[in-house]
Amino acid sequence: MTEQFWNATDIHTKYNGFIDDTFQFVYDSQLGRPDLWARFVQQFREDADYEGGWRGEYWGKMMRGASFVYQYSQNEDLYNILKQTVMDMMATADDSGRISSYAVHHEFEAWDLWCRKYVLLGMEYFLEICKDEQLRKDIIHSMCRQVDYIISHIGEGEGKKEITAATRHWRGLNSSSVLEPIVRLYQLTGEKRYFDFAEYIVKTGCTDVENIFNLAYENKLHPYQYPVTKAYEMISCFEGLVEFYKVTKEEKHKRAIINFADKILETDFTVIGCSGCSQELFDHSTVRQANTTNDTIMQETCVTVTLMKFLYRVHLLTGHPKYADAFEISFYNAYLGSVNTKGVIEPSLQEECPDWDFEPLPFDSYSPLTAGTRGNGIGGLKRMSDKHYYGCCACIGSAGIGLVPKMHLLNTAEGLVINLYADGTVSALTPNNNPITLDFVTQYPKLGEIKIGVHVEESEKFEILLRNPYWSKQTKLYVNGHEEAVCGGYIKLNRLWQKGDVIELILDMRTEAIYPIPYGSQILMNKVIWKKHYIVPNYDEEDPIAHKHIALRRGPVMLAQENRLGYDVDDAVDIQVGDDGYVDVLLTEKAIAYDCLVKTEVPLANEGTMTVTDYASAGKLWNEDSKMAVWMLIQ
């Protein structure tokens, strides 16, 4: 089996502007810091997670993202830092080869397997950039010893613990998510015992109450209706199933993966491209997102990034543009909104923990939808023995920006697929292995005009597929000044390409009004009662104020109100919406209190206007002064 699209190792991307700035921010604030890597490795030299914590996830989470970032930046300082920390991590193994932040006397409970999963994933993703053949062998040897130790204690058979019982949390979802690195290790080594262990995990279905893979295959329930609804961990299990399908080629697994992805997009995908309005749980957020009664702990960054990665993988598997559409929405809104560009420290932390060593984390954990603030807590917050602290969302964040060049341009046997539009240059190979460079000149997503210069050394006939986003209803396309026919999904240009050819794509950037979906009442499987029942039905009632909201989408960008723009976001407004469902907003150059990607004036029924910006740029003070809303209260 080959995936529908595949990303070649000889594709190189260089962005201009805010995307490249984000890569640099992640390096400066996080990945380029040897002290941070050393601190995370230290968790494996002590019983750091003595209370059943997850400090052991930090290193591997960050290593995966760091490997993605290196593939883009080719920063040799970063590579040397990563090489050193991988060697440091291997040196923490005990005589049996186990690497864990849990002492032996309480291993294989709580988040131990989850953390070991991330150690394995961190090493496996580093292998994709590793230049030292002996180091590669040492890493694979270490991973084999780690997994052999796990297999000797987990699985079927006398004296072993079932994988779904190797945790106190989420009925086994977190421990079962080790499936992904197990399959990847099998792909590296060909050792049958690793495949057998992966097959065992798949047969358990990842929880002790229901086989979630069978639920997805049967396609009768939505993820928010599953007996366990923890979004991030569940997506991670399906990422493992993607790897398993690559090996087995069983159509049932492929169908389960696609069904699961489609159900998320149908019932748990908000306007900013995340899931969950009840903490980090699937909860039918597509219809609940405009409720003012939702939790402030919602729209978690770990869910955003994991969903982006899963959408990327499903897109490779199917070639369907809707997964790239969704990826783009997640990136420009939920993801970029989480980047802590102002270096703010979570507001309540200094008051609650005065003896800790404080520093800003590079990513926020939760995002508001109706009127609210950013900075509502640190997801996965744990203090370490040196009084420093970190969180799960802070560690996973670098993977989000690292996925962008992977999704930007893909290869097929017939040519190239352009999924994303950003100012910069992409170099690749044609189907005949001739070099090609594509120069993207654009102010997207501020403007919808994209000019792509095609530079080939030799003329060659092949196809270029251009993603026509679902929201662009009046797209226009020109090649060398001649208008071409357009269609929904992918526009196919199959021609003899010559040096100096120019593609001009003009996307429809009209601003669309979006309204909440009425739902009345429903039963959610997302009420957690600790130490009594694990998860029980939650009778959810639609907030009567929900229907008094509107959201505005301009291209891939959601527009948002913000208190610093000269009004109070808690006040209702009367936005002038045309009969066609669009709002005639105008870009503005007026000075405002913060930098942004998109700045517009929205017409009001009283003939005035209201200034709004892109959602990702708003709210960055994390306090009431920068209170914001993507679901705007209307009269």
VOSE-442419 format. One line per field, with one value per residue (C-alpha): residue number from 1; y, z, x. Coordinates in steps of 0.001 Angstrom, whole numbers. Layout:
num: (NUM_...)
north: (Y_...)
up: (Z_...)
east: (X_...)
END
This chain:
num: (1_2_3_4_5_6_7_8_9_10_11_12_13_14_15_16_17_18_19_20_21_22_23_24_25_26_27_28_29_30_31_32_33_34_35_36_37_38_39_40_41_42_43_44_45_46_47_48_49_50_51_52_53_54_55_56_57_58_59_60_61_62_63_64_65_66_67_68_69_70_71_72_73_74_75_76_77_78_79_80_81_82_83_84_85_86_87_88_89_90_91_92_93_94_95_96_97_98_99_100_101_102_103_104_105_106_107_108_109_110_111_112_113_114_115_116_117_118_119_120_121_122_123_124_125_126_127_128_129_130_131_132_133_134_135_136_137_138_139_140_141_142_143_144_145_146_147_148_149_150_151_152_153_154_155_156_157_158_159_160_161_162_163_164_165_166_167_168_169_170_171_172_173_174_175_176_177_178_179_180_181_182_183_184_185_186_187_188_189_190_191_192_193_194_195_196_197_198_199_200_201_202_203_204_205_206_207_208_209_210_211_212_213_214_215_216_217_218_219_220_221_222_223_224_225_226_227_228_229_230_231_232_233_234_235_236_237_238_239_240_241_242_243_244_245_246_247_248_249_250_251_252_253_254_255_256_257_258_259_260_261_262_263_264_265_266_267_268_269_270_271_272_273_274_275_276_277_278_279_280_281_282_283_284_285_286_287_288_289_290_291_292_293_294_295_296_297_298_299_300_301_302_303_304_305_306_307_308_309_310_311_312_313_314_315_316_317_318_319_320_321_322_323_324_325_326_327_328_329_330_331_332_333_334_335_336_337_338_339_340_341_342_343_344_345_346_347_348_349_350_351_352_353_354_355_356_357_358_359_360_361_362_363_364_365_366_367_368_369_370_371_372_373_374_375_376_377_378_379_380_381_382_383_384_385_386_387_388_389_390_391_392_393_394_395_396_397_398_399_400_401_402_403_404_405_406_407_408_409_410_411_412_413_414_415_416_417_418_419_420_421_422_423_424_425_426_427_428_429_430_431_432_433_434_435_436_437_438_439_440_441_442_443_444_445_446_447_448_449_450_451_452_453_454_455_456_457_458_459_460_461_462_463_464_465_466_467_468_469_470_471_472_473_474_475_476_477_478_479_480_481_482_483_484_485_486_487_488_489_490_491_492_493_494_495_496_497_498_499_500_501_502_503_504_505_506_507_508_509_510_511_512_513_514_515_516_517_518_519_520_521_522_523_524_525_526_527_528_529_530_531_532_533_534_535_536_537_538_539_540_541_542_543_544_545_546_547_548_549_550_551_552_553_554_555_556_557_558_559_560_561_562_563_564_565_566_567_568_569_570_571_572_573_574_575_576_577_578_579_580_581_582_583_584_585_586_587_588_589_590_591_592_593_594_595_596_597_598_599_600_601_602_603_604_605_606_607_608_609_610_611_612_613_614_615_616_617_618_619_620_621_622_623_624_625_626_627_628_629_630_631_632_633_634_635)
north: (0_3461_6518_8611_11482_11313_13935_13663_14194_16416_19108_22258_25259_28762_31155_34916_36902_35622_31884_32073_34366_31666_29083_31455_32194_28492_28017_31040_30439_26671_24332_26117_25913_23104_23860_22964_19692_18790_19538_17200_14407_14843_13623_10159_10203_10563_9235_12458_11197_9736_10986_9506_12544_13072_14929_12075_13203_16551_15401_13226_15662_18427_16187_15297_18962_19845_17250_18786_22257_21121_19627_23143_25281_23041_24866_23000_24432_22903_19572_19426_20209_17433_14960_15652_15335_12016_10637_12020_10318_6939_7250_7273_3628_1151_-2291_-3727_-1002_625_4398_5777_8705_6181_4077_310_-139_1842_1442_686_2772_6271_7948_5707_4046_7365_8918_5940_6333_9828_8762_6235_8725_11343_8924_7685_11173_12113_9137_10969_13675_11656_11882_9493_5843_4530_6791_5442_1910_2917_4580_1575_-728_1426_1451_-2337_-2761_-320_-2107_-5583_-4589_-3342_-6524_-8662_-6972_-5923_-8061_-11407_-14185_-15159_-12470_-9740_-6693_-5859_-2641_-1058_-1744_-158_3207_4708_7080_7158_3423_2730_5281_6890_3628_2118_5078_3448_1677_4262_3916_126_-135_2317_178_-2867_-936_-109_-3597_-6118_-7958_-9961_-9574_-5878_-6500_-9083_-6587_-3936_-6416_-7179_-3470_-3116_-6118_-4577_-1517_810_824_-1705_-856_-702_-1192_2343_1114_-1051_1877_4000_1224_676_4441_4650_6853_10117_10420_12484_9484_6964_5618_7530_10932_12228_13879_14096_10547_9109_10832_9508_5948_6480_7836_4443_2738_4742_3221_-236_95_974_-2452_-4628_-2963_-4112_-2060_-2228_-177_2414_2784_3203_5949_7878_7485_8784_11800_12622_12360_14808_17326_16873_17127_18304_20948_24567_27711_28094_24487_22687_20226_20299_22933_20836_20823_18410_16154_15472_17034_17862_21191_21934_22784_23814_26314_29489_28573_31105_28307_26406_25811_28327_25253_24370_24217_22744_23329_19659_18778_21382_20138_16443_17051_18908_15964_13488_15548_15583_11792_11205_13589_11522_8426_9703_12671_14467_18263_18625_17486_20156_22694_21778_21787_25339_26532_24992_26578_30145_30321_27952_27229_30696_32066_29875_31263_33396_36163_38669_36439_36557_34420_32719_35291_33183_31213_33728_34253_30551_29318_32155_29957_28655_29902_31783_32159_32489_29340_29610_28450_29059_25985_27023_29329_31271_31274_33555_36662_35648_35866_33774_32410_30320_27868_25771_22442_19538_21807_20088_21511_19851_19322_22418_24648_25151_24085_23192_21948_19564_22230_24128_20971_19952_23428_23257_20325_22567_24988_22077_20453_23463_22833_19154_19982_22833_20794_17074_14763_12282_10035_12459_15716_18140_19057_22587_22646_25852_29376_31439_33903_31995_29410_25641_23441_19899_17360_16708_13195_12852_13875_17260_20162_22590_25743_27421_31064_32104_35858_36730_38560_35637_35315_39085_39107_36373_37001_34372_34475_31313_31441_28055_27498_24255_23501_21358_21626_18738_17717_16922_17991_20534_20307_23536_23318_25510_26100_25183_28764_30322_30407_32732_31563_32699_31131_32280_30633_33028_35487_33062_32222_28555_26653_26150_23593_22712_20676_20417_22350_20250_21894_19231_20830_21226_23386_25675_28006_31319_30034_31966_30751_33389_32238_34698_33408_34750_36621_37815_37608_35005_35198_31989_31285_28732_25441_24993_21706_21967_19288_16179_13531_13798_11078_13510_14050_12698_11673_10700_7769_6827_6329_7047_8735_9150_10760_14527_16073_19146_22034_24606_28026_30290_33091_30975_31952_35623_35235_35495_34568_36066_34064_35864_33297_30832_33459_33969_37602_38526_41388_42673_45193_47204_48019_50725_48930_46349_42831_42106_44645_43426_44778_44856_43652_44397_41084_41002_38877_36565_35812_37877_40962_43782_44273_46529_46160_49090_50575_52439_52231_49827_48656_45421_43823_41546_39621_40976_44206_45130_47412_45634_47585_48002_48562_52030_53026_52929_50350_48087_47243_43556_41579_38023_35751_34558_38055_39064_38589_38278_40153_37251_39586_41605_44461_42160_40274_38890_36985_35056_34376_37967_38902_40473_42445)
up: (0_-829_475_-2011_-1581_-23_1181_-333_1731_-1008_-633_926_2012_3033_4229_4508_7138_10052_9385_9395_12423_14231_13480_14890_17962_18746_18395_20521_23297_23496_21116_21127_24917_26140_29743_28945_27279_30220_32654_30804_30679_34414_34992_34016_36526_39444_40331_38948_38461_41940_42260_38940_36820_33229_33397_31349_28273_27943_26319_23582_22761_22241_20329_17756_17086_17159_14467_12284_12860_11968_8710_7824_9263_8739_11756_12668_16182_16699_15287_17650_20617_19620_19051_22516_24272_22552_23833_27296_27254_26273_29151_31633_30858_33696_33337_31858_29215_30679_30409_32627_34888_37181_39710_39229_42315_40757_37024_34489_36166_35685_32806_32715_29343_27925_28874_27560_24304_23935_24629_21815_19469_20202_19261_16175_14825_15528_13371_10418_10686_12201_10179_12260_11296_14570_16540_14528_15503_19140_19159_17590_20059_22940_21646_21244_24858_26037_24143_25044_28691_28104_26264_29110_31500_29370_27280_27381_29509_33082_35195_32642_32934_30215_28463_29226_32941_32872_33851_36167_33476_30520_30563_28845_26014_27187_27680_24432_22417_22568_19430_17108_18193_18455_14807_13778_15582_13695_10451_11446_12550_10976_14311_14476_18245_17764_15162_17439_20302_18029_16841_20461_21152_18093_19188_22613_20916_23301_26212_28719_27944_24155_21008_19623_16287_15815_16791_14108_11520_12294_11890_13994_16823_16895_19047_21638_22065_22743_26313_26724_25085_25826_22497_22392_23598_21283_18228_19271_19219_15698_14670_15742_13632_10614_11083_11592_8395_6456_7452_7227_4333_5921_4387_7628_9404_6634_6744_10534_10245_7609_9416_12631_10898_9118_12305_14056_11234_11303_15028_16910_14811_15834_13761_15032_14123_17461_19413_22853_24806_27989_28858_26503_25704_22543_23364_20115_20023_16479_17937_21461_20504_20893_24367_26991_29559_28212_30368_30176_29981_26378_22850_24109_22139_22517_20742_18022_17184_17411_15185_12658_12579_12189_9408_7622_7872_6711_3828_2785_3017_965_-1093_-173_28_2917_5355_4056_4327_7986_8659_7342_9566_12617_11773_11113_14081_17035_16552_15827_18532_21085_20364_23338_21333_24211_26683_29216_32363_33171_35374_38408_38645_40498_43098_43660_43546_44807_45409_41832_39248_36697_32974_30137_28261_24450_24002_25693_26472_25964_23596_24155_21713_23203_25109_27257_27798_26877_29600_31487_32976_31879_30388_31890_34422_36556_38836_38678_41506_40564_41033_37294_35638_32230_30508_27853_25410_25692_24631_21752_20212_18068_16124_14883_13003_11926_10128_7864_5310_5304_4254_1915_-1054_-1727_-4505_-6490_-9275_-11704_-10319_-7432_-5031_-3610_-419_1303_119_1876_835_231_-1907_-2240_-4027_-5078_-7882_-10844_-11718_-13912_-10958_-12437_-9994_-9708_-7636_-6918_-5813_-3904_-3835_-1723_1301_2049_4275_4342_583_-1755_-4655_-4981_-7738_-8193_-10367_-11844_-12400_-14067_-15542_-18277_-19836_-18688_-18854_-15499_-13417_-10655_-8379_-6673_-3638_-4136_-547_221_1304_-2006_-4148_-6893_-7527_-10614_-12090_-14779_-16279_-18135_-18263_-19792_-17700_-16791_-15768_-12025_-9956_-6329_-4478_-6590_-9798_-12138_-14438_-16702_-19208_-20452_-17807_-18858_-17042_-16358_-16277_-13855_-12062_-10640_-8226_-6948_-4024_-2933_324_991_4665_5428_8365_10399_12876_15706_14994_17197_19076_22076_24484_24174_26148_26246_27503_29066_32745_34817_38418_39967_42399_41792_38194_35545_33013_33049_30846_30994_30084_28089_27425_24713_26127_25264_24536_21996_19067_19757_18360_14971_13690_10671_8448_5900_3835_6273_9036_11735_12669_16358_18587_21176_23998_22846_19583_21167_22477_25059_23634_26148_24430_21723_18198_15118_12203_8721_6859_3180_1774_339_3819_3386_5286_3310_5502_4399_5129_7105_7819_10951_13914_16673_19940_18641_15570_13535_10274_9180_10262_8983_9519_9892_8878_11530_10949_12485_9649_11869_11745_14215_13984_14235_13595_12909_15870_16226_16920_19475_23232_23637_26977_28601_30721_30677_28831_25820_26289_22942_21127_17879_18537_18744_20724_18480_19170)
east: (0_1167_-569_-2515_-77_3333_5736_9210_12352_13781_11113_12553_10516_11520_8852_8871_7016_4958_5326_9109_8879_6907_9583_12186_10076_9764_13511_14419_11918_12084_13899_17245_17577_19890_18866_15266_16204_18446_15613_13264_15857_16383_12828_14045_16907_14532_11103_9710_6175_5931_2336_1181_2018_3115_6431_7828_5858_7603_10837_9342_6571_9073_11499_8853_8126_11820_12533_9818_11241_14757_13487_12331_15124_18177_19601_22796_22817_19399_20534_23496_21256_18868_21672_23067_19741_18966_22254_21478_18091_19543_21990_19086_18211_18643_20252_17067_16864_13753_13437_10692_9903_8192_10109_9795_7622_4758_5389_2659_22_-1387_553_3641_2981_1837_5165_7147_5224_6579_10152_9830_8160_10792_13546_11706_11119_14732_15745_14163_16839_19712_22958_25093_24712_26136_23820_20895_21839_22207_18776_17062_18821_17623_14048_14069_15178_12518_9750_10979_10698_7148_6149_7509_5057_2066_-262_-1977_-584_90_1693_1085_-1156_-3649_-2681_-6056_-5401_-1945_-3417_-5990_-7205_-9575_-10253_-6950_-6909_-3676_-1762_-3086_-1808_1633_381_1939_5580_5233_4192_6887_9474_8215_8630_12220_13226_10861_10774_7529_7142_6510_3845_2227_2127_621_-1990_-2848_-3423_-5637_-7722_-8310_-9753_-7888_-10371_-11669_-15303_-15520_-13444_-13229_-11863_-14958_-17172_-15530_-15826_-19518_-19993_-23153_-21899_-20011_-16870_-18744_-21088_-18326_-18097_-14820_-14469_-10945_-10171_-6376_-5765_-8407_-6950_-3520_-4894_-6205_-2801_-1498_-4155_-2946_516_-989_-2999_148_1480_-1639_-3471_-6740_-9526_-11512_-8845_-8724_-12491_-12420_-9778_-11710_-15026_-13491_-11947_-15198_-17229_-14881_-15257_-19019_-19734_-16623_-14891_-15381_-14959_-11374_-10487_-10395_-12564_-14097_-16008_-15922_-12244_-10405_-13347_-15294_-18667_-20474_-18672_-19880_-23299_-22213_-19513_-21620_-22897_-21848_-22186_-19158_-16110_-13239_-10974_-11735_-10302_-7019_-3823_-2846_-6090_-5440_-1948_-2844_-5841_-3651_-1263_-4116_-5707_-2362_-2102_-5686_-5055_-2042_-4200_-7130_-5998_-9223_-8903_-11374_-8694_-6317_-9155_-9650_-5894_-5669_-8541_-6846_-3492_-4626_-6977_-6637_-2932_-1547_-3821_-2054_1427_2484_4120_3879_5709_2882_3019_-283_-2051_-2978_244_2397_-305_-961_2660_4894_7957_8192_10713_8632_9107_6604_5676_5706_2104_-1222_-3314_-6940_-8827_-12072_-14976_-17626_-16472_-13513_-9784_-6792_-4505_-7063_-4606_-1636_-2610_-685_1008_3645_6303_9701_12153_14199_11099_10646_7409_6097_2941_1737_513_3784_5645_3412_3188_6331_4870_2057_4285_6496_3559_2936_5719_4783_1228_2210_3418_3012_4130_2108_3303_1683_3037_2669_-115_-245_-2302_-1241_-507_2138_4812_8032_9781_9393_11933_11069_11441_9171_7951_11068_13264_14073_14482_11583_11222_7910_8033_4926_4309_1296_-74_-2383_-4363_-4761_-5412_-6564_-4178_-1439_1193_3267_6357_7291_11011_12087_15505_13971_10524_8351_4709_3133_161_-91_-3106_-4171_-6452_-9494_-10667_-14273_-15057_-13902_-17037_-15755_-12205_-10344_-7209_-4772_-1701_597_-2296_-4800_-7867_-8323_-11449_-11878_-13749_-14265_-11660_-8513_-8029_-5891_-3365_-1849_498_4028_5653_8457_10793_9092_5504_3304_183_-2144_-4817_-7425_-9467_-12835_-12152_-15687_-16635_-19273_-21667_-21912_-24686_-24937_-26710_-29812_-29885_-32197_-30995_-28863_-27020_-23236_-20907_-18492_-19285_-16419_-17013_-13708_-13474_-17095_-18134_-15567_-17789_-21551_-24193_-24354_-27690_-26776_-29146_-28574_-27733_-30713_-28232_-26310_-28528_-27785_-24275_-22626_-19174_-17408_-15076_-12906_-11061_-9445_-9365_-11964_-12469_-12640_-13618_-11139_-11518_-8505_-10281_-12433_-15507_-16611_-16922_-19717_-21959_-24322_-23843_-26034_-23911_-25198_-25450_-26399_-29199_-26532_-25153_-21997_-20843_-19236_-16157_-13325_-9635_-8314_-4915_-6012_-3658_-4708_-3151_-1617_-72_-2301_-2525_-5899_-7626_-11079_-14038_-17383_-20513_-23195_-26891_-26664_-24317_-21246_-18471_-16693_-12990_-12108_-8931_-7963_-8731_-5140_-3805_-6422_-6368_-2612_-2456_-4353_-6481_-9690_-7977_-7712_-10972_-12063_-14792_-15019_-18713_-19935_-23053_-25682_-28843)
END
